[in-house]
Amino acid sequence: MWKNFKVVVEPLKAETFAPFGQVIERYEERQPEVRKGGYTENAYKVTAALPKDADPQKVSLVGGWQRAHFAFHTDAGQSFYPSRHCPTVFLVAPVQPRIEAGDLRAFYSDGSLGVCLGLEVWHTMPICLAGEEVYQTMRGDQDYKAHSVEIDFDLEQGLAIDLDEGSLAACMKRPLKRLGFQMKIKQERVAEYKLNHSRIPQEVLEALRRSGWHNYTLFMRPDGYVFGYFESPHDFDTALEKFTSEMKKAPAEKGSGGGGMTESPDPSRPDQWIIELEDVFYLS
């Protein structure tokens, strides 16, 4: 059996990830650099639990919290994006002919961010920390074996690359603020508002998640007064601004949201129709 090599986990930020590539908020945001040929796209299912049929003599590439197989590609970089927004760790190492376990870096994403790796950056399949994820990926379309350099730490050095528990826990404990708001829907549009919220487009739900809206809940009185609640790492204005910016990329929501149905002097300005409420008491 292999020995565990622990890698310290750090938050995924553009400035610290820059030596390895770019941080992306959407899969379509950036294509990897290509040196030869074109692109190929795929989607890989990865689970936090080990598959029942996992080989006991080899570290799994698509399950569990350990990895051993790493590679880089000479024809193009590669992108990975968590389409279900599960918490994820990306393991990478610098551009160099060969790596040791100590060269590896681990970056934590809460599921809202992916990565676009540069040419010849060492990497492995992302680690899904909870549930089951499907990672959308784009890389070069040339023959994999002819344009890849690989290392198997389990077979070559008896090592399984693992995550340092303390630093991972610190990354995952990002505090969330509890935020509440109210607004007034026009009486004649209450039924329409409720109907729209029973069939919200998937792209709108994804925009909310990318904007940091968690446990988002709406309550309505018969006369159209709405109370909303959500948890976010951002303050209210920032969370609202991020969502408004995301919605400019999701035209399917036009006409179905709250702004055009509210009793507001200017429906195009959220600050005119959505009012933040003061948090005065919380029973834990």
ZAMIKOL-443709 format. One line per 5 residues: number of its first residue (from 1); for each residue x, y, z of C-alpha. Coordinates in nm, 2 decimals. Example, Ala and Ser with C-alpha at 12.3 -4.5 7.8 and 13.67 -1.06 7.14 Angstrom:
<nodes>
1> 1.23,-0.45,0.78 | 1.37,-0.11,0.71 $
</nodes>
This chain:
<nodes>
1> 0.00,0.00,0.00 | 0.12,0.36,-0.07 | 0.21,0.63,0.17 | 0.01,0.95,0.19 | 0.18,1.28,0.09 $
6> -0.01,1.58,0.23 | -0.04,1.90,0.02 | -0.14,2.22,0.19 | -0.47,2.36,0.04 | -0.50,2.73,-0.04 $
11> -0.80,2.94,-0.17 | -0.83,2.96,-0.55 | -0.75,3.32,-0.63 | -0.65,3.47,-0.97 | -0.32,3.63,-0.83 $
16> -0.19,3.31,-0.66 | -0.30,3.08,-0.94 | -0.15,3.30,-1.21 | 0.17,3.09,-1.26 | -0.05,2.80,-1.36 $
21> -0.32,2.97,-1.57 | -0.64,3.16,-1.53 | -0.93,3.13,-1.29 | -1.27,3.12,-1.48 | -1.62,3.19,-1.36 $
26> -1.78,3.02,-1.66 | -1.68,2.73,-1.88 | -1.71,2.94,-2.19 | -1.51,3.23,-2.05 | -1.17,3.12,-2.19 $
31> -1.02,2.86,-2.42 | -0.68,2.70,-2.34 | -0.38,2.81,-2.54 | -0.31,2.59,-2.84 | 0.03,2.51,-2.98 $
36> -0.07,2.25,-3.23 | -0.41,2.14,-3.38 | -0.75,2.24,-3.23 | -0.97,2.15,-2.94 | -1.16,1.86,-2.80 $
41> -1.43,1.88,-2.53 | -1.54,1.63,-2.28 | -1.72,1.59,-1.94 | -1.59,1.37,-1.66 | -1.79,1.24,-1.37 $
46> -1.60,1.25,-1.05 | -1.72,1.14,-0.70 | -1.61,1.23,-0.35 | -1.65,0.86,-0.25 | -1.44,0.59,-0.40 $
51> -1.61,0.38,-0.67 | -1.71,0.03,-0.56 | -1.49,-0.12,-0.83 | -1.18,0.09,-0.75 | -0.85,-0.09,-0.80 $
56> -0.70,-0.16,-0.46 | -0.35,-0.15,-0.61 | -0.39,0.19,-0.78 | -0.51,0.53,-0.66 | -0.84,0.62,-0.83 $
61> -0.85,0.90,-1.09 | -1.22,0.97,-1.06 | -1.31,0.91,-0.69 | -1.20,0.99,-0.34 | -0.98,1.26,-0.21 $
66> -0.64,1.13,-0.33 | -0.46,1.14,-0.67 | -0.14,0.98,-0.80 | -0.15,1.02,-1.18 | -0.03,1.36,-1.31 $
71> 0.04,1.48,-1.66 | 0.10,1.78,-1.88 | 0.03,1.83,-2.25 | 0.26,1.98,-2.52 | -0.01,2.05,-2.78 $
76> -0.25,2.27,-2.56 | -0.35,2.37,-2.21 | -0.66,2.23,-2.05 | -0.96,2.38,-1.87 | -1.18,2.23,-1.59 $
81> -1.51,2.37,-1.48 | -1.74,2.22,-1.20 | -2.08,2.22,-1.38 | -2.27,2.12,-1.06 | -2.07,2.37,-0.84 $
86> -1.95,2.11,-0.59 | -1.66,2.22,-0.37 | -1.34,2.12,-0.56 | -0.96,2.10,-0.52 | -0.74,2.15,-0.82 $
91> -0.39,2.00,-0.79 | -0.12,2.15,-1.02 | 0.26,2.18,-1.05 | 0.48,2.43,-1.24 | 0.60,2.39,-1.59 $
96> 0.91,2.17,-1.57 | 1.03,1.84,-1.73 | 0.96,1.63,-1.42 | 0.80,1.68,-1.08 | 0.83,1.55,-0.73 $
101> 0.54,1.54,-0.48 | 0.68,1.85,-0.30 | 0.63,2.06,-0.62 | 0.25,2.02,-0.61 | 0.00,2.30,-0.51 $
106> -0.36,2.25,-0.41 | -0.63,2.52,-0.48 | -0.98,2.51,-0.32 | -1.29,2.63,-0.51 | -1.63,2.64,-0.35 $
111> -1.77,2.53,-0.68 | -1.82,2.87,-0.83 | -1.48,2.88,-1.01 | -1.29,2.67,-1.25 | -0.94,2.69,-1.40 $
116> -0.79,2.72,-1.75 | -0.44,2.57,-1.73 | -0.14,2.70,-1.93 | 0.06,2.49,-2.17 | 0.27,2.22,-2.00 $
121> 0.13,2.28,-1.65 | 0.12,1.95,-1.46 | -0.23,1.86,-1.34 | -0.46,1.57,-1.25 | -0.84,1.51,-1.24 $
126> -1.00,1.76,-1.00 | -1.10,1.63,-0.66 | -1.47,1.66,-0.58 | -1.51,1.71,-0.21 | -1.88,1.64,-0.17 $
131> -2.13,1.44,-0.37 | -2.08,1.39,-0.74 | -1.95,1.64,-0.99 | -1.93,1.66,-1.37 | -1.62,1.85,-1.48 $
136> -1.65,2.01,-1.82 | -1.31,2.02,-1.99 | -1.14,2.14,-2.30 | -0.79,2.05,-2.42 | -0.60,1.98,-2.74 $
141> -0.73,1.74,-3.00 | -0.40,1.58,-3.09 | -0.30,1.22,-2.99 | -0.29,1.21,-2.61 | 0.01,0.98,-2.57 $
146> 0.21,1.15,-2.83 | 0.16,1.49,-2.67 | 0.16,1.42,-2.30 | 0.42,1.36,-2.03 | 0.29,1.15,-1.73 $
151> 0.39,1.04,-1.38 | 0.23,0.79,-1.15 | 0.33,0.85,-0.80 | 0.16,0.53,-0.67 | 0.33,0.30,-0.91 $
156> 0.66,0.47,-0.93 | 0.72,0.60,-0.57 | 0.45,0.43,-0.36 | 0.28,0.76,-0.29 | -0.08,0.88,-0.28 $
161> -0.11,1.26,-0.30 | -0.35,1.37,-0.02 | -0.49,1.69,0.11 | -0.38,1.86,0.43 | -0.69,1.85,0.66 $
166> -0.62,2.16,0.86 | -0.57,2.40,0.56 | -0.86,2.24,0.37 | -1.09,2.30,0.67 | -0.98,2.66,0.69 $
171> -1.06,2.71,0.32 | -1.41,2.55,0.36 | -1.50,2.76,0.66 | -1.55,3.08,0.47 | -1.82,3.27,0.68 $
176> -2.15,3.34,0.52 | -2.36,3.64,0.61 | -2.74,3.61,0.66 | -2.91,3.86,0.44 | -3.28,3.96,0.42 $
181> -3.48,4.20,0.20 | -3.83,4.29,0.11 | -4.02,4.42,-0.20 | -4.38,4.48,-0.31 | -4.51,4.30,-0.62 $
186> -4.80,4.47,-0.80 | -5.13,4.30,-0.70 | -5.23,4.23,-1.06 | -4.90,4.04,-1.12 | -4.88,3.83,-0.80 $
191> -5.00,3.52,-0.98 | -4.76,3.57,-1.27 | -4.47,3.63,-1.02 | -4.54,3.30,-0.84 | -4.58,3.11,-1.17 $
196> -4.24,3.24,-1.30 | -4.07,3.13,-0.98 | -4.21,2.78,-1.02 | -4.02,2.74,-1.35 | -3.70,2.95,-1.32 $
201> -3.45,2.88,-1.61 | -3.15,2.68,-1.52 | -2.91,2.95,-1.64 | -3.07,3.19,-1.38 | -3.02,2.94,-1.10 $
206> -2.65,2.90,-1.21 | -2.61,3.28,-1.21 | -2.74,3.30,-0.85 | -2.50,3.03,-0.74 | -2.20,3.20,-0.92 $
211> -2.30,3.52,-0.75 | -2.28,3.37,-0.40 | -2.65,3.33,-0.32 | -2.70,3.02,-0.10 | -3.02,2.89,0.07 $
216> -3.21,3.16,-0.12 | -3.57,3.16,-0.01 | -3.88,3.38,-0.09 | -4.20,3.42,0.11 | -4.50,3.62,-0.01 $
221> -4.81,3.77,0.15 | -5.14,3.76,-0.04 | -5.12,4.13,-0.11 | -4.78,4.10,-0.29 | -4.53,4.19,-0.01 $
226> -4.23,3.96,-0.05 | -3.97,3.87,0.21 | -3.64,3.72,0.08 | -3.36,3.55,0.26 | -3.02,3.42,0.15 $
231> -2.67,3.35,0.28 | -2.36,3.49,0.10 | -1.99,3.55,0.16 | -2.06,3.91,0.02 | -2.24,4.20,0.17 $
236> -2.59,4.27,0.03 | -2.49,4.54,-0.23 | -2.21,4.33,-0.36 | -2.43,4.01,-0.39 | -2.69,4.21,-0.57 $
241> -2.44,4.37,-0.80 | -2.28,4.04,-0.89 | -2.62,3.88,-0.97 | -2.73,4.18,-1.18 | -2.40,4.16,-1.37 $
246> -2.45,3.78,-1.43 | -2.81,3.84,-1.55 | -2.68,4.05,-1.83 | -2.54,3.73,-1.97 | -2.87,3.54,-1.92 $
251> -3.14,3.70,-2.13 | -3.39,3.42,-2.07 | -3.48,3.59,-1.74 | -3.60,3.91,-1.91 | -3.95,4.00,-1.79 $
256> -3.97,3.72,-1.54 | -3.79,3.87,-1.24 | -3.90,4.10,-0.97 | -3.80,4.44,-1.11 | -4.07,4.47,-1.38 $
261> -4.34,4.36,-1.14 | -4.27,4.57,-0.84 | -4.43,4.90,-0.73 | -4.11,5.09,-0.81 | -4.03,5.43,-0.98 $
266> -3.75,5.26,-1.18 | -3.78,4.88,-1.23 | -3.44,4.88,-1.40 | -3.26,4.98,-1.07 | -3.27,4.70,-0.81 $
271> -3.18,4.96,-0.54 | -3.52,5.12,-0.61 | -3.74,4.82,-0.56 | -3.55,4.58,-0.33 | -3.48,4.69,0.03 $
276> -3.23,4.53,0.26 | -3.35,4.45,0.61 | -3.14,4.50,0.92 | -3.03,4.18,1.10 | -3.13,4.24,1.46 $
281> -3.15,3.89,1.61 | -3.04,3.54,1.54 | -3.11,3.22,1.75 | -2.84,2.96,1.67 $
</nodes>
